[in-house]
C-alpha cells in the first residue's frame, strides 16, 4: 500500500501530459501511487495514460465519461489508498522534491495539510513567469479562512494542487459537482474544519497558463 496517492485529472492535454507525468515519476520520494483519471478525453491523452501505466506499476488509470474536473478528482480520491494524497493538474508539472518536502513537513509537524509555493508559467515569451511567496508557518483552519477573506495570498490557500493532505482528516469531503472555481468551495469546506496546516517557502509546483485551459473557459462545467 502506497504512503501517498497522487491524483491527476486528465482531459484533452496530449501536448502537455508527458511533461506532467515525467515530473511525477521523477520524484525523490518514491512510495506513491499515481492515479490518472481520463475524463472522457477525445485526443490521445487516454492512450498516453495507458502507455505510462505499462511503464510503471505505480501508475493506475481510470477511464470514465466526461464529468468535469470535480467529478474526475472525486473519482481519483475514491480509488486512492495512500495515507496522504495530493492533486496535480495534467497540464502542470512539479519539482523533483515536491512530494518529499511536503511529506517531511507534514510528518514533522503532525499536521493535516502541507503547502508549498507555486510558479505561474506561460506558453508565450511575452508574459513573465512569477511565483507566490509564503514563508514557513503553522496555521489553523480558522486563521487561513479569515486570512483568505482579507485577500492576503488568497490564491495559495484556495487552489487544491499545491498541497499534501492527510487522508484521515479529509475523510468524505469531496469537490462539489458542476461548480465553476470548484477549488474555492473545496477550500471553504476544508478550512472550516479543525485542522493544522504547515507551509514551506520552496516553490515546487509549476502552474501553466494557457489560453485554452479549463481555467480560462467561462462555463461552470470546467471540462
Backbone torsions as a table, in degrees:
resi	resn	phi	psi	omega
1	UNK	NA	127.8	-177.3
2	UNK	-71.0	148.6	177.3
3	UNK	-76.2	-35.8	-177.2
4	UNK	-127.2	137.5	172.9
5	UNK	-107.6	127.0	177.6
6	UNK	-108.0	119.9	-172.9
7	UNK	-109.8	123.8	-178.1
8	UNK	-123.8	108.0	172.1
9	UNK	-74.9	134.5	-172.2
10	UNK	-124.4	127.1	175.5
11	UNK	-155.3	114.1	171.7
12	UNK	53.9	51.8	-176.4
13	UNK	-130.1	35.6	-176.3
14	UNK	-58.1	-26.3	-179.4
15	UNK	-73.2	-27.7	-171.1
16	UNK	-115.0	-19.3	-166.0
17	UNK	-66.6	-30.8	179.6
18	UNK	-63.6	-42.2	177.7
19	UNK	-61.7	-40.7	177.9
20	UNK	-60.5	-52.5	-175.7
21	UNK	-68.5	-37.9	177.4
22	UNK	-61.8	-38.9	180.0
23	UNK	-67.3	-32.5	178.7
24	UNK	-73.6	-45.2	-178.6
25	UNK	-70.3	-13.7	177.7
26	UNK	-91.0	8.5	-177.7
27	UNK	-61.9	141.6	176.0
28	UNK	-71.0	-25.8	172.2
29	UNK	-88.8	121.8	-170.3
30	UNK	-110.1	-9.3	-176.5
31	UNK	-85.1	69.0	-179.2
32	UNK	-140.5	160.5	167.2
33	UNK	-111.8	145.5	-180.0
34	UNK	-114.6	113.8	-177.9
35	UNK	-104.3	113.7	179.6
36	UNK	-101.8	121.0	-178.9
37	UNK	-107.6	99.5	178.7
38	UNK	-78.7	107.1	-173.2
39	UNK	-91.1	56.6	176.3
40	UNK	73.4	33.7	179.8
41	UNK	-60.5	141.0	178.5
42	UNK	-102.3	-6.6	175.4
43	UNK	-95.3	-154.2	-176.7
44	UNK	-91.3	12.0	-177.8
45	UNK	-58.3	-45.1	-179.8
46	UNK	-62.5	-40.1	178.5
47	UNK	-64.4	-39.3	178.9
48	UNK	-65.5	-39.0	176.0
49	UNK	-58.1	-47.3	179.6
50	UNK	-62.9	-36.6	178.1
51	UNK	-60.1	-45.2	-179.6
52	UNK	-69.5	-32.4	176.4
53	UNK	-64.1	-33.2	177.5
54	UNK	-74.6	-17.7	-178.2
55	UNK	-91.4	-28.1	-173.6
56	UNK	-142.9	123.5	-175.7
57	UNK	-68.2	-12.5	177.2
58	UNK	-76.7	-13.6	-175.6
59	UNK	-90.8	127.0	175.8
60	UNK	-120.5	141.7	-177.5
61	UNK	-121.0	132.5	172.6
62	UNK	-113.6	121.1	174.1
63	UNK	-103.3	125.8	-177.3
64	UNK	-143.0	164.4	173.9
65	UNK	-67.7	152.5	-178.4
66	UNK	-61.0	125.7	179.1
67	UNK	-134.6	-1.9	-179.3
68	UNK	97.9	168.6	-174.1
69	UNK	-62.3	-44.0	-179.7
70	UNK	-59.7	-46.5	-178.8
71	UNK	-64.7	-38.2	178.8
72	UNK	-65.4	-46.5	178.1
73	UNK	-61.5	-42.9	179.8
74	UNK	-62.5	-39.4	177.7
75	UNK	-60.7	-41.4	177.3
76	UNK	-65.7	-42.0	178.8
77	UNK	-62.8	-37.9	-179.4
78	UNK	-66.3	-25.6	-179.4
79	UNK	-96.2	-10.6	-174.8
80	UNK	-69.7	142.4	179.9
81	UNK	-117.1	-9.1	-176.3
82	UNK	-68.9	155.7	174.8
83	UNK	-71.0	-23.5	178.7
84	UNK	-131.6	156.3	177.8
85	UNK	-146.7	158.7	174.6
86	UNK	-147.9	161.3	178.8
87	UNK	-110.6	143.6	169.8
88	UNK	-133.3	127.0	176.3
89	UNK	-76.2	145.6	-166.7
90	UNK	-73.4	-9.9	173.8
91	UNK	-103.2	4.7	177.1
92	UNK	-103.7	179.5	174.9
93	UNK	-152.4	166.0	-172.6
94	UNK	-130.0	156.6	177.9
95	UNK	-71.2	152.7	-176.6
96	UNK	-58.4	-26.3	-175.9
97	UNK	-101.5	10.4	-174.5
98	UNK	-60.0	-54.0	-176.5
99	UNK	-64.6	-44.1	-179.5
100	UNK	-60.0	-44.0	-177.2
101	UNK	-67.8	-45.3	178.8
102	UNK	-66.3	-40.2	-180.0
103	UNK	-64.2	-44.1	179.6
104	UNK	-61.0	-40.4	-178.4
105	UNK	-70.1	-42.5	-177.7
106	UNK	-68.4	-34.7	177.8
107	UNK	-72.0	-45.2	-178.1
108	UNK	-59.1	-40.3	-176.5
109	UNK	-96.5	0.4	-176.2
110	UNK	49.4	51.1	-175.0
111	UNK	-99.9	172.3	179.7
112	UNK	-97.6	-29.1	-179.7
113	UNK	-142.9	138.2	173.6
114	UNK	-119.5	140.1	-172.5
115	UNK	-128.0	141.6	173.5
116	UNK	-122.5	163.7	173.4
117	UNK	-71.8	161.5	177.1
118	UNK	-136.3	161.0	-176.0
119	UNK	-118.5	128.2	172.7
120	UNK	-76.7	125.5	176.7
121	UNK	-121.7	143.8	-173.9
122	UNK	-118.9	147.1	178.3
123	UNK	-72.7	-25.6	-176.7
124	UNK	-103.0	140.7	-178.5
125	UNK	-70.1	-13.8	-177.6
126	UNK	-75.4	-15.4	-179.7
127	UNK	-109.6	137.6	-173.9
128	UNK	-91.5	132.1	176.2
129	UNK	-67.5	147.2	176.4
130	UNK	-151.1	162.4	-172.7
131	UNK	-125.6	156.7	170.0
132	UNK	-76.4	161.5	-176.3
133	UNK	-140.7	90.0	172.3
134	UNK	-114.9	147.2	179.4
135	UNK	-91.7	174.0	177.2
136	UNK	-70.6	121.3	-178.9
137	UNK	-143.3	164.0	169.2
138	UNK	-122.7	121.4	-173.3
139	UNK	-132.1	156.8	173.3
140	UNK	-95.2	164.8	177.1
141	UNK	-59.2	-40.3	-179.1
142	UNK	-63.7	-42.1	179.6
143	UNK	-61.6	-41.8	-179.9
144	UNK	-68.9	-40.5	-179.0
145	UNK	-58.1	-47.9	-178.5
146	UNK	-77.4	-29.7	175.9
147	UNK	-62.7	-41.3	178.7
148	UNK	-64.2	-37.9	178.7
149	UNK	-64.2	-27.6	175.9
150	UNK	-84.5	-0.1	174.4
151	UNK	65.5	22.6	173.5
152	UNK	-86.1	117.2	-178.2
153	UNK	54.5	39.3	-175.4
154	UNK	-52.4	-46.9	-173.9
155	UNK	-62.8	-39.3	-175.0
156	UNK	-66.1	-28.9	178.4
157	UNK	-82.6	-28.9	-171.4
158	UNK	-83.2	-41.0	-176.9
159	UNK	-64.7	150.4	-174.9
160	UNK	-88.3	-19.1	-162.3
161	UNK	-100.3	2.6	176.0
162	UNK	-104.7	28.4	-171.5
163	UNK	-135.7	147.1	170.2
164	UNK	-107.8	127.0	-175.0
165	UNK	-111.0	142.3	170.8
166	UNK	-80.5	119.8	-174.4
167	UNK	-60.3	-40.0	-178.4
168	UNK	-61.0	-37.3	-179.3
169	UNK	-70.6	-43.9	-176.8
170	UNK	-68.7	-36.3	175.7
171	UNK	59.1	-125.1	-176.0
172	UNK	-94.3	8.2	177.7
173	UNK	-64.2	132.4	-179.0
174	UNK	-135.7	165.4	175.9
175	UNK	-72.0	143.4	-177.5
176	UNK	-81.8	128.4	-174.5
177	UNK	-70.4	138.0	172.0
178	UNK	78.5	13.0	-179.4
179	UNK	-99.6	138.5	171.7
180	UNK	-82.8	143.1	-172.3
181	UNK	56.4	48.9	-176.3
182	UNK	-61.3	-23.0	178.0
183	UNK	-60.3	-33.5	-178.6
184	UNK	-68.0	-39.1	176.9
185	UNK	-66.0	-42.7	177.2
186	UNK	-58.7	-47.1	-179.3
187	UNK	-61.9	-42.6	178.8
188	UNK	-60.6	-41.0	178.8
189	UNK	-65.7	-41.4	-177.0
190	UNK	-69.9	-46.0	-171.6
191	UNK	-76.1	-10.5	173.7
192	UNK	-87.9	0.9	175.4
193	UNK	-88.8	163.2	177.2
194	UNK	-82.2	87.2	-173.9
195	UNK	-125.6	161.2	173.9
196	UNK	-117.6	125.5	-179.6
197	UNK	-118.7	139.3	177.3
198	UNK	-122.3	146.7	-179.6
199	UNK	-120.4	155.1	173.6
200	UNK	-127.2	147.0	-175.0
201	UNK	-78.1	-14.7	-177.6
202	UNK	-64.5	141.7	175.5
203	UNK	-95.1	106.9	-168.3
204	UNK	-123.0	-3.3	-179.4
205	UNK	-122.0	136.9	-177.7
206	UNK	-114.0	111.0	-172.5
207	UNK	-98.5	104.0	-174.7
208	UNK	-77.1	133.8	175.0
209	UNK	-105.6	119.4	178.8
210	UNK	-139.4	150.4	-171.6
211	UNK	-64.7	-31.1	-176.6
212	UNK	-103.0	19.2	179.6
213	UNK	-73.5	160.2	-179.0
214	UNK	-65.5	-23.5	177.6
215	UNK	-69.8	-19.8	-177.5
216	UNK	-94.7	-4.4	-177.4
217	UNK	-86.3	140.9	-176.5
218	UNK	-78.3	-17.2	-177.3
219	UNK	-67.9	150.3	176.2
220	UNK	-72.6	-21.3	176.3
221	UNK	-87.8	105.5	-165.2
222	UNK	-70.3	-26.0	171.8
223	UNK	-148.3	NA	NA
